[in-house]
Amino acid sequence: MNNRTRNRIAGGLAAFAAATALGLAAAPAAQAQTASPDALQSINCSTGTFGSDGTQQYFNISCSGTGTTKWWVNVSCSDGSTRTVGPYTTFLNVRVYCPPNTTALSGWVSYTP
């Protein structure tokens, strides 16, 4: 997947995460493009949530990739930073933290087949 496609998917998932945080949308499963007619790569994720452990805010989501799919979880924070963890290839519940005293603004999943 090229950066343009990855950014398009990440942008769409970021908008979805913001809508989800406001309770405006249900979580659809994200689908990667097929690498060949015989092999389907994909990623399926739960609805992402935002939370706090008392000192730091975070974005939490569960995803599972198939085939050769690699995925990352990202959170944008109020200090202008973006935190990214991964890549992952199996089912995981992932929590990405913002720095102390900042707010988690949006969270999203990016992936490559």
Contacts in CASP RR format, 6 or more apart in sequence:
PFRMAT RR
TARGET T0000
AUTHOR 0000-0000-0000
METHOD contacts of the structure
MODEL  1
MNNRTRNRIAGGLAAFAAATALGLAAAPAAQAQTASPDALQSINCSTGTF
GSDGTQQYFNISCSGTGTTKWWVNVSCSDGSTRTVGPYTTFLNVRVYCPP
NTTALSGWVSYTP
1 9 0 8 1.000
1 32 0 8 1.000
1 33 0 8 1.000
1 111 0 8 1.000
1 112 0 8 1.000
1 113 0 8 1.000
5 33 0 8 1.000
6 110 0 8 1.000
6 111 0 8 1.000
6 112 0 8 1.000
9 30 0 8 1.000
9 110 0 8 1.000
9 111 0 8 1.000
10 74 0 8 1.000
10 108 0 8 1.000
10 109 0 8 1.000
10 110 0 8 1.000
11 108 0 8 1.000
12 108 0 8 1.000
13 30 0 8 1.000
13 107 0 8 1.000
13 108 0 8 1.000
13 109 0 8 1.000
13 110 0 8 1.000
14 76 0 8 1.000
14 106 0 8 1.000
14 107 0 8 1.000
14 108 0 8 1.000
16 25 0 8 1.000
16 27 0 8 1.000
16 28 0 8 1.000
16 108 0 8 1.000
17 48 0 8 1.000
17 59 0 8 1.000
17 106 0 8 1.000
17 107 0 8 1.000
17 108 0 8 1.000
18 106 0 8 1.000
19 25 0 8 1.000
20 27 0 8 1.000
20 47 0 8 1.000
20 48 0 8 1.000
20 49 0 8 1.000
21 49 0 8 1.000
21 50 0 8 1.000
21 106 0 8 1.000
26 47 0 8 1.000
27 45 0 8 1.000
27 46 0 8 1.000
27 47 0 8 1.000
27 48 0 8 1.000
29 42 0 8 1.000
29 43 0 8 1.000
29 44 0 8 1.000
29 45 0 8 1.000
30 42 0 8 1.000
30 43 0 8 1.000
30 44 0 8 1.000
30 45 0 8 1.000
30 109 0 8 1.000
30 111 0 8 1.000
31 42 0 8 1.000
31 43 0 8 1.000
32 41 0 8 1.000
32 42 0 8 1.000
32 43 0 8 1.000
32 69 0 8 1.000
32 111 0 8 1.000
32 112 0 8 1.000
32 113 0 8 1.000
33 41 0 8 1.000
33 113 0 8 1.000
34 40 0 8 1.000
34 41 0 8 1.000
34 113 0 8 1.000
35 41 0 8 1.000
35 68 0 8 1.000
35 113 0 8 1.000
39 67 0 8 1.000
40 66 0 8 1.000
40 67 0 8 1.000
41 65 0 8 1.000
41 66 0 8 1.000
41 67 0 8 1.000
41 68 0 8 1.000
41 69 0 8 1.000
41 113 0 8 1.000
42 65 0 8 1.000
42 66 0 8 1.000
42 69 0 8 1.000
43 63 0 8 1.000
43 64 0 8 1.000
43 65 0 8 1.000
43 66 0 8 1.000
43 69 0 8 1.000
43 71 0 8 1.000
43 109 0 8 1.000
43 111 0 8 1.000
44 63 0 8 1.000
44 64 0 8 1.000
44 65 0 8 1.000
45 61 0 8 1.000
45 62 0 8 1.000
45 63 0 8 1.000
45 64 0 8 1.000
45 109 0 8 1.000
46 61 0 8 1.000
46 62 0 8 1.000
46 63 0 8 1.000
47 61 0 8 1.000
48 59 0 8 1.000
48 60 0 8 1.000
48 61 0 8 1.000
48 107 0 8 1.000
49 59 0 8 1.000
49 60 0 8 1.000
49 61 0 8 1.000
50 57 0 8 1.000
50 58 0 8 1.000
50 59 0 8 1.000
50 60 0 8 1.000
50 104 0 8 1.000
50 107 0 8 1.000
51 57 0 8 1.000
51 58 0 8 1.000
51 59 0 8 1.000
51 60 0 8 1.000
51 104 0 8 1.000
52 58 0 8 1.000
53 97 0 8 1.000
55 100 0 8 1.000
56 97 0 8 1.000
56 98 0 8 1.000
56 99 0 8 1.000
56 100 0 8 1.000
57 77 0 8 1.000
57 97 0 8 1.000
57 98 0 8 1.000
57 102 0 8 1.000
57 103 0 8 1.000
57 104 0 8 1.000
58 75 0 8 1.000
58 95 0 8 1.000
58 96 0 8 1.000
58 97 0 8 1.000
58 98 0 8 1.000
58 104 0 8 1.000
59 73 0 8 1.000
59 74 0 8 1.000
59 75 0 8 1.000
59 95 0 8 1.000
59 96 0 8 1.000
59 104 0 8 1.000
59 106 0 8 1.000
59 107 0 8 1.000
60 93 0 8 1.000
60 94 0 8 1.000
60 95 0 8 1.000
60 96 0 8 1.000
61 73 0 8 1.000
61 93 0 8 1.000
61 94 0 8 1.000
61 107 0 8 1.000
61 109 0 8 1.000
62 91 0 8 1.000
62 92 0 8 1.000
62 93 0 8 1.000
62 94 0 8 1.000
63 71 0 8 1.000
63 73 0 8 1.000
63 88 0 8 1.000
63 91 0 8 1.000
63 92 0 8 1.000
63 94 0 8 1.000
63 109 0 8 1.000
64 90 0 8 1.000
64 91 0 8 1.000
64 92 0 8 1.000
65 71 0 8 1.000
65 88 0 8 1.000
65 89 0 8 1.000
65 90 0 8 1.000
65 91 0 8 1.000
65 111 0 8 1.000
68 89 0 8 1.000
68 113 0 8 1.000
69 89 0 8 1.000
69 111 0 8 1.000
69 112 0 8 1.000
69 113 0 8 1.000
70 86 0 8 1.000
70 87 0 8 1.000
70 88 0 8 1.000
70 89 0 8 1.000
70 111 0 8 1.000
70 112 0 8 1.000
71 86 0 8 1.000
71 87 0 8 1.000
71 88 0 8 1.000
71 89 0 8 1.000
71 109 0 8 1.000
71 110 0 8 1.000
71 111 0 8 1.000
71 112 0 8 1.000
72 84 0 8 1.000
72 85 0 8 1.000
72 86 0 8 1.000
72 87 0 8 1.000
72 88 0 8 1.000
72 109 0 8 1.000
72 110 0 8 1.000
72 111 0 8 1.000
73 84 0 8 1.000
73 85 0 8 1.000
73 86 0 8 1.000
73 88 0 8 1.000
73 94 0 8 1.000
73 96 0 8 1.000
73 107 0 8 1.000
73 108 0 8 1.000
73 109 0 8 1.000
74 82 0 8 1.000
74 83 0 8 1.000
74 84 0 8 1.000
74 96 0 8 1.000
74 107 0 8 1.000
74 108 0 8 1.000
74 109 0 8 1.000
74 110 0 8 1.000
75 82 0 8 1.000
75 83 0 8 1.000
75 96 0 8 1.000
75 97 0 8 1.000
75 98 0 8 1.000
75 104 0 8 1.000
75 105 0 8 1.000
75 106 0 8 1.000
75 107 0 8 1.000
76 82 0 8 1.000
76 104 0 8 1.000
76 105 0 8 1.000
76 106 0 8 1.000
76 107 0 8 1.000
77 83 0 8 1.000
77 98 0 8 1.000
77 99 0 8 1.000
77 102 0 8 1.000
77 103 0 8 1.000
77 104 0 8 1.000
77 105 0 8 1.000
78 98 0 8 1.000
78 102 0 8 1.000
78 103 0 8 1.000
78 104 0 8 1.000
78 105 0 8 1.000
79 98 0 8 1.000
79 99 0 8 1.000
79 102 0 8 1.000
81 98 0 8 1.000
81 99 0 8 1.000
81 102 0 8 1.000
83 96 0 8 1.000
83 97 0 8 1.000
83 98 0 8 1.000
84 96 0 8 1.000
85 94 0 8 1.000
85 96 0 8 1.000
86 94 0 8 1.000
88 94 0 8 1.000
96 107 0 8 1.000
98 104 0 8 1.000
END
